[in-house]
């Protein structure tokens, strides 16, 4: 579906409008619902697996909404033109699918082999929830990203964007473009996101198929969700606290699960997650906060990052 999206349906680079993003968001959510119905009828565990998928999907999708603001900060920091942001998110999602598959396989294996890791997982989720409340603002400083430092030592980077290309050839030398650097920042940022989201879904179920597919469908709709909510994400300022409460609830549910597997029924957990998410959105609408502008690059840095260097470029 991602290949069809990028190379067939949206082959030309363009700025994604809100109306188009909303239609795509509805499409991806609808696809997840159809898949969930398929799980209900054809999965060996039927309704139980379907509820686990839906709960996991809601958790992953809500965590994605919280992380979209970080993507906005990254794009703002690097002055990424709107028409190129879609391509960056596409390759970011491709990398996320691979990395999360690895994390999920490792996590499921540890839970199956060492049952005591459930207690660590539960405690980590409670700690993460508390930490989210204490440190609400997420700081982005790409200059301290170790991946960028390594890339700068391997291959030179141009000071300007060259359309939507990741690499260009200048005077018979290959250069990476800032767009490639942005993809790397998005990828490494997603690794940090996975430290929250993977334990959260593993706390719902240790079925690797359910865990991975719920992650996949949440990631598939991430790009369209970004463009649909980019202009209004600051309105949902209480969702951060809702997510902290959800992670803490899942962690508390997980802690006694080794001794009392059905202490909190999965249907109850689904209702609690959905209720907290809906409540945080409703509170954000009823009690709006003053809109704060995105952080700007200092004048000197902005000039260095955005001023063309007038190199003669032979593009591939």
N, C-alpha and C positions, 0 to 999 in steps of 0.2 A: 504493500500500500504506500509506503514511503517512496519507493522508486517510481511508482505510478504518479504520485503527487508531484515529485520534482521534475521528472523527465518527460512526462506526457501532459498532465493536466495544467501544470504551471511551469512550462518550459522556459518562458521569457522572464528575465529579471524585472520585477516591478514592485512598487510600493503597495503593500497589502492594506486595503481599506477595512474599516470596522465592519461594514455590512458583509463583505466577503469573508472576513475572519469569523463572524458569528455563524454564517452558514457552514463553514468548515468545522467549527466547534460542535455545532449540532450534529454534523455528520459523524465525527469521531465518537461523540458520546452515544449516538444511536448505534454505531458499530459495536461499542462495548456492551450495550444493552442486549443486542442480538447475540453476541458471544456468550453473555451470561445466561440467556435463555437456552442456548445450546448446552452449556454446562449443566443446567437444571435437568434437561431431558436425557443427556447422553453420558454424563460423568457417572462413574460407579457409585459415588456418594451422593449424587442427585442434589436435593435441596440444600443439604449441609454444605457441599462444595460451592453451590451458587451463592449462598449467604456469605461464605468466606471471601469469595471473589468480589462481591459487591462491597463488603466492608473494606477489604484491601484497596479496592479501586477508589473509594471515597477518601480514604486516608492518603493515598498517593496523590490523588488529584488535588486535594486541599493543601498538602505540603508543596505541590508544584506552584499553586497560586502564591503562596508565601515567598517562594524562590524567584518568581517572575520579576519582582522588584529588584532583586540582585542583578538579573540580566539587564534590566533597564539601566542600572548604575554602570555596568560594564560597557554597554553601548554608548552611554553618555560620555564616559571617561575617554574612550577611544574615538569619539566622534564618528561612529559608524553610520554611513548614509542609510536611510530607511529602506531603500530598495535592496540593500545587501544583507540586512539583518535576517531575512528569511533563510538565506543560504547558510549563514553561520549557525542558526538554530538547527537546521537540518543535519549538518555534520556533527553538531554537538549531541543531537539525539542518537545518531548512529553509534557514536563512541559510548554514550551512556548505556545503550542496549547491550553492548559487549561487556562493559565493565560491571554492570549490575548482574549480568548472567554469572560472571565469575564470583562476585560477592555472595550471591544467593546460593550457589552450589557449595561454597565454603561454609556459609552460615547453616544451611540445612544439614550438611555433613557433621558439623560440630554438635548440633542439637541432637542428632540421632546417635552419635558416638559418645558424647559426654552430656548426660542429662542435666548435670549441675550448671551448664552454661545458661540454662533458662533463667536462673536466679541473677546471673550477671546481666543478661539481656534486659530483664525486668527493671533492675536497679539502674541500668544505663538510661532506659527510657524515662524513668521518673526524674533522674538527674538532668536529662536533656530538657524535659518540660520545665523544670524549675529554672534552668539556665536561660531558656528562651524568654522567660518573664523578666529575669534580672537584667540580661543584656539584650534589649530589644533591637537596637540598631546593628545592622551588619556592615562592617567596614570592608571596603574593597580597595586594595592597594596592589595593582598588577605589577608594579615595579619590584615588589618583594616576592613575586611568584618565582619559585626555583626553576620551573620549566622554561620560563622566558629567559632567564639568565643562561641556561644551557643552550637554548636555540641561538641566542646572540653570539655565543662562542663558536657554534658550528657553521652558521650561515648568516651573512649580513641581512639586515632588514631595511627596506625602503622607508622613507619618511612620509610617503603619500600612498593613497589607495590607487590601484590600477584596475578600474572597473570591479568585477567580482572575482578577480583572480587571486589565488593564494601564492603563486610564484611567478616571477617575471625574469627576463634575461636583459641585462644592461651591460653593454660593452663586453659581450661574450661571457659574462658572469651571471650566475643565477642568484637572485635575491628573493627572500620571503617578503610578503607584503604585510602590512598591519592587520589585514583581514585574517591571515593565517594565525597571527598572534592572538587575535580575539577568540578564534576557535579553540586554541589551546587553553586560554583562560576559562572559557565556558566549560571545557572538558574537565579541567582540574577542579573547578568550582562544583561541578556535579558530583565529583568524588566525595567532597565534603557533605553535599546534600544526601548522598547515599548512606552516610554514617547515621543519619536520622531515619531515613525512610525505610531502608532495608530491615533494621531491627524492629521497626513498627509493624511491618507486614509479617515478619517472622513470628511476632508475638500473636498474630491472628491465626496463622496456620503454618505448619512445617511442610505442607505439600508444595514441592518445588514448582510444579506446573501452575498451580493457582498463584503462587507468589510472583513468578516471572510474568505470567500473562497479565496480571493486574498492573504490574509495573509497565509492561509494554503499552497497554491501552492508555494509561495515564500519560506516558511519554509521547504517544502518537498525536494526542491532541494538544501538546504543550505549545507548539508554535502558533497555531491558530488562536489558542487561548491567550497567548501573550499579546497578539495584535488586537484581539477583541477587548482586552482589559487594560492595555497600556495607558490609556488616557484616564482611567478611573480607578486604578489600583490603589491610589492613596486614600480613596473613600473607605476601603475595607480595613481600617486601621485596627479594629478589634479582632480580626481573624488571626492575628499572630498569637493573641492570648488564648483564643479558641484552640489553636493547634497545640499550644503548650499543655492545655488541659486534656486534649485528646491523647497526646503522648504519655502524659502522667497516668491517665485512666488505663490505657493499654498496658503500661508497665505494672500498675497495681494488679490488674487482672492476671498478668502473666506470673507474678511472683509465687502465688500458691498453686499454680496450675499443675505442677508436677505431683503434688499430693492430692489436690482436689480439682480434677480435670474439668468438671462441669460446674464449678462454683458460680461463674457468671455465664449464663447461656449466650450463645453466639447471636441469637436474635436480639437479645437485650443489648449486647455490645454494639450491634449495628444501629439500633435506635438511639443509643447514647451518643455515638459518633455523629450520626446525622443531626441529632438535636443540638449538640454543641456547635457544629458547623453552621447550621441555620441560625442559631441564636447569636453567634458572633457577627454574622452578616447583618442580621436585623438590628443589632445594637449599633453597628457602624453606620447604618442608614439613619437611625433615630437620633444618634448623638454624633454628628459629623465633627471632624476636627479641622482646624485651619490648614489650608494646603501649603506645604513647605516645598520650596523649589529643590530640584536635584542639585547636588554639589557640582560646581563648575570647576574646570581645570584652571589653575593659575595662568595669568596672561603669558608668562614666559613658556610654560609647558605647552599651552595651546598653540603658540606660534611654532614651536619645535615639532609638534605632532601633526599639524595640519598644513603647514606651508610647503608647497611643492618645491622640489629641488631641481626642476627643469632638466632632469636627465633624459637623454634620448633612449627610449625603451623599445626593445624588440620583444613583443609579447608572444607567448605561446598560446 
